[in-house]
């Protein structure tokens, strides 16, 4: 039986505490009204950080408006007054827009970290189900590690669902299509494209889908673990067969729900844009993150003297999956980017123009972290058997896919007001601490070997 070390437990609690403080600071430091926004923009203009793209455009617009008003004043005083009022209205709208962006920042940071760790555990659950259905002979010695990581799913699901409900109750503005009046033709906020999608993108249907998906995933996690534990005490393979059937059914549900989830929870941040590859792209991102988490937890447990039957061949296989799915992610990244960029259809290419212009470093940095680095490190067979290489590659891959989720979500919520600061780092620390606490607590609840699995002897002696 595994014992959760007091040092690791204390470390996880400290991470959660520091994370909560930072998240609180992020919300408290967000501007409350347009007067505060005006002061922030004025400070930026005078110099510490420079003027962002939108502020530059606004400054130019104001300056042009002043010149135009001065010229018109020579001809018509009334016209000048009209131009001044119009300019003031535009300026106020811009300030309100920036206010929403800055208020979205702590919410978006929380959302990115929350969905990343939730889907990471989902990636592990999907990998576990695939091993069950494939009747894989190499992996049963790792099943309890996978079950420990998926123990995070209930806690992550509850927090994430609460965030979704708060979005629907207008505690924030991160989902544009949830804004007031966007589907009402008589409202100033009316958006024809969003209105056309309102049959699908409406809060009751959206939150109902979320509840069904989260519930379905958690039910499979619960019953698959229950069957696996009962199989240890059984005299036949009844519970193993139950798990086989449940896993096959779950994978069908997962394939459908994962695609819809990616549209609902990520792609709808940019409701004017869509990609038919997006579901696969999101899947590849969290699937490789999940496999990487399995490898890192396994290496940690091995270093502490546990998992006696896990050998270098098991680690090598996990590293092969890390390498292979990283290449698969890159293939999808390039396919999605290349086709849209080459077609150059304004409605579609805007998605990438925004990210290249405003998110240049994280956008291309994600490719280096998620493709170039794993390719150079993990292509070597001998390196796949070295624990320190696995840890180094794994940390970079996880950080890279966090950045990938950051790129998918932030442009639609905060625009050019992004920065990896206190709210972003604090959110990562909180969910990392919670993840460590829940996962390693779960590992103490049962033996680390699924001793009655039909393939356990093959897995114990897995070498090549």
N, C-alpha and C positions, 0 to 999 in steps of 0.2 A: 504493500500500500504506500502511496505517495504521501509525504508530509509537507504541507505548505510552510516553507521556512519563514520565520518571524521577520527576517530582513526583507524578503521579497514582499511580504504582506505589508510591512510598514512602508516600504517604497511605494507600493500601489496606492496606499491611503494618502501618502504625501502628494503623489501626483494628482489624485482627485481633489484634495484640498487646495493645492496651488491652482489647479485648473478652474475650480469654482470661483476662487478669488479673481482670477484673470477674466473669466466670463462676466462676472458681476461688474468689474471695472469697465469692460467693453460696453456694457449696456448703460452704465452710469455716465460714461464719458461721451456717449453719442449726443449730437446736438438735439435740442428739444424744439426749436422753432427756427424760422427763416432768419431772424436777427443773428442768432449764433452762427448760422451758415454764412451769412454775409461777412461776419468777422473772420471766419476761417478762410474764406476766399480772399478777403483783403490781405490777411497775413501771408497767404500763399503768393499773392501778387507781389508783395513787397519783399518776398524773397527767400524764405528759408528753403522751400522745396520747389520753387518754380511754379509756373501755371500749368495746370493740366489741359488736355486738348479741348475739353468743352469750355473751360474758363477762357481760353484763348479766343475761341470762336465767339463767346459771349462778349468779351472785351472789344473785339473787332466790330461786332454787331452794334454795340453801344456807341462806339466811336463813330461808325458810319452814320448811325442814327442821329448823333449830335450834329455832324456836318450837314446832313440832309436837312435837319430841322432849321439850321442857321440859314441855309440857302432859301428854304421855303419862306422863312420869316421876312425876307425882303419883298416877297410877292403877297404873302397872305399870313397875317397874324393868327387867324383861325386855323389854318393848315398846320402851323407850327405847334399849336396847342394839341391838335389831334395826334401829330407824330409823337409828341412828348408822352401823351397818355398811353399810346400804343406801345412805345418803348418801355414804359414803366410796367405795363401788364406783362410784356414778354420777359422782362427782368424778374418779375415776381414768380412767373411760371418756372423759369430756370432755377430760381432759388428753391422753390418747392420740390422740383425734380432732384436737385442735389441733396436736399434734406432727406428725401426718401432713400436715396442711395446710401448716405452716411448712416441713417438709422437701420438700413438693411444689413450693414456690415457685420455687427455682432451676431445677428440672426443667421446670416449666411455662413459665417465661420462655424457656428454651432451646427448648422444643417450639414455642411460638408463633412465635418468630423464624425457626426452621428451616422450619416448614411454610409460613410466609408467603412466604419467598423461593423455596422450592421451587415452590409453586403459582403465584407470579408468573411464573417462567420457563415453567411449563406454560401459563399464559394466553397468553404470546407464541407458544408452539408451536401452540396451537389457532388463534390468529389467523392464523399463517403457513399452516396447513393449509387454513383457510377461503379465504384469498387464492388458494391453488393451485387448489382445487376450483371456486371462482367464476370462475377465469380473469380475475382483476381486472387491468385495464390500468394502474391508477394506482400500484400498490404495488411492482412488481419492483425499483425503485431502492432500496427499503428492505429487501430480502430478506436482505442480508448483515448488516444491523443486527439483524434478528430472529434470524438463525442465531447471531450472536455472543452474544445474550442467552440463547438456549436452550442454549448451551455450558455454562451453569451447572448444567443439569439432572443430568448424571452425578454431579458432586461433591455437590450437594444431596441427590440420591437416596441415595447411600451413607451420608451422615451421618444422614439421617432414618431409614433402615432400621436402622442401628445403635441409634438411640434407641428404635425400636419393639421391637427384640430385648431391649434392657435393661429395657424395661417388662415384657415377658413373663417375664424372669428375676427379677422382683420387686426391682429396684434402686430402685424408687420405688412410689408408690401413686396415680399420677395417673389410671389407669383403674380405677374401682371394680370393674368386672366381672372384672378380673384378680386381685382379692383372694382370699386363701385361704379356702376354705370357703363362699363365697357361693352355690355350687350344691349344697351338701351339706345335706340337711334336718336332719341330726343336729348340725350345727355351729352355734355361737352367731351366726356371721356370715351365716347363710343368708338369702338374698333370693329370694322366690318369683318376682318379676318377672324378675330376671336369670336365674334357673334356667330359666324358660320360654323364654328366648332363647338358651340355652347351645348349642343345635344350630348356631346361626349365630355367636354371640359366644363363641368358644373360641379359645385362642391358636394352635394349629396351623393351623386354617382361616383365621384372621385374618391371620397372618403370611404364609401362602401367597398369599392374595389380594393383599397388599401387594407381594410379590415379583413376581407376575404383572403388576400394574399398572405398577410402576416399570420393569420390564424392557421391557414393551410400549411405553411412552412413550419410553424411551431408544433402543430399536431404530429407531423411526420417526425420531427426531431424527437419528440417525447416518446412516441410509440416505437420508433426504431431503436432507441436506447433501451427502452423497457424490454423489448424482445431480445436484444443482445445480452442483457444482464440475465434474463430468465433462461436463455440458452446455456449459460454457464452451469446452471443447476439441473438441466434437463438430461434425460437418458436417450433422447433421439434428436432429430434435426427439425422438429416441428417449428420452433420459433425462428430458426434460420430460414426456413421456407416462407414463413409469414413475412419476414423482413425482405426477402427477395421480391415477393409480390408487391409489398408496400413500396419498396424502392422503385420498382418499375412504374407503378402508378404515379408516384411522386414526381418522377422525372418528366412525365408527360405534363403534369400540372405545372411543374417548374418552368419548362420551356415556354409555355403559354404565358404564365404569370410574370416571368422575368422580362419578356418583351414588353408587355403592357406596363409593368412597373417602370421600366426605363423611360417610356414615353411620359408617364404620369408624373414621376418624381424628379426627372432630370430634364428631358427634352422640352417639357412644357414651360420651363423658364424662358425659352425662346419660342413663344407660341406661333410666330410667323414662319418658323423654319421647321423642316423635318428631313429625316434621312432614313431610308429603308434599311440601312446597315446598323442603325444606332443600337438596337437591342443586342446584337452580336458584339458590338464594340464595347458596350458597358459590361456584358458578360465576361468577355476576355479580361477586362481590367480587374474585376473583383475575383475572378476564378484564379488567376495567377497570384493575386494577393493572398487568397485563402491557402493555396498550396505552399506559398512561401511561409505563411504563419505556421503550418504543420511542420515544415522543416526546422524553423527556428525553435519552436517548443520542443521538438524531438531532440535537437542538438543540446538544448539546455538540460532536459531531463537526463540524457545520456551523461552529460558532464557531472551530474549529481549522483551518478551510480544507479540510476533506474533504467528501465527498458533493456534488460540484459540480452534479450534476443534480437534487438535491433542492431544490425551491423552496417558496415560501409556500403554494402550493396543496396540496402534500403535507402540510405542517405543519397546514394548515387541516383537511384530512381526518382526520388523527390526532386533532385537537382535537374534531372532530365526534363521533368514536367515544368519546372520553373523556366528552363531554357526554351522548351518547345512552345509553351503558351505565351512567352514574351515575344517570340517570333510571330505567333498567330495574332497577337494584339497589334504588332507593327504592320502586318499585312492588312488588317482591317483599318488601322489608322491611315495608311497610305491609300487604300482603295477609296475610303470615304473622302479624304482630302483631294486626291488627284482628280477624281471624276467631277466633283463639284467645282474645283478650281479651274479645270480645263473647260468645262461647259460655260462657266462665267455667266450664269443666269443671276441677275441682280438679287432676286429674292432668296437665293440659296447661298451665293458666295459671300454675302454680307456676314454670315456666321463666322467664316474664317478670316475675313478682312478685319473684323473687330478684334479677334484674338491675336492676329499677327501684329496689328498696329498698337493695341493697348496692352497685350499680354505676351509680348514677344519672348521675353526670357522664360516664363513658365511654360509657354506653348512649345517652344523648341527644346527647352530643358527637359521636359517630360520624355521626349523622344530619345534624348541622350541617356537618361536614367533608366528608361524602360526597354530600350532596344540596344543601343551601342554598348553600354556597360555590361549587361548580361551576356551579350554576344561575345565580347572580348574575354570575359572572365569564365563563363560556363561552357564555352564551346570545347574546352580542353577536358578530356575524360578524367585525367588524374585530378584535376582541380575539383571535380564533382564529388570526390571522396574526402576532401579536406574540410573539416568543420569550420575553420576560420574563414575559408573562402565562401562557404555557404552563408555564414553569418553576415559577412561583408556584403555579398551580393544581395542577400535577403533584405537587409536594412535599406539599401539603395532602391530596390524594387518597390518596397512598401512606401517609402517616401515619394518615389516617382509616381506611383498610382494615386497617392493622396493629391499630388500636384495635378494629375490628370483629372480627378474629380473637381478640383479647384477650378481648372480651366473650363470644365463643362458647365459649372454652376455660376461662378462669380460674374462673368460678363453680363448675364441676364438679370442680375440682382443689384450689383453695385457699379456697373459700367466701368469707367476709368478711375474710380475711387478705390481701387484695390490696393492692398498692402498686407504683407504677411507680418502682422504685428501682434500685440498682446491678445486680442480676441481669438485670432487664428491659432496661435501657439497654445494658449490656455485651453481651447476646445480640444485640441489634440491630446494635451496632457490629461485632461479629465477623462476622456473616453479611453485613452490608453491605460490609465490607472484602473478604471472600472473593468476593462477587458482583462487585465492581468488578475485582478482580484476575483472576478467571477470564474474565469477559466481555471485557475490553479486551485480555487476552492472546489470546483467540480471534480478535478482530478483526484482529490482526496476521498471522494465518495465511493469509489469502487476500485478493485484491482486493475493494474495497468495492462493486464493481459486478458484477452477474450479467449479463455482456455478451451471452451467447447465448440469453437467455430470449426466447421468441417475442414477448413484449409489451414488451420493454425500450425500444424506440423510442417507443412510445406513452407509456410511463411517463416517459421523459426529457422529453417535450414536453407533459406534463400541465399544463394551465392552464385556469382558468375564472374 
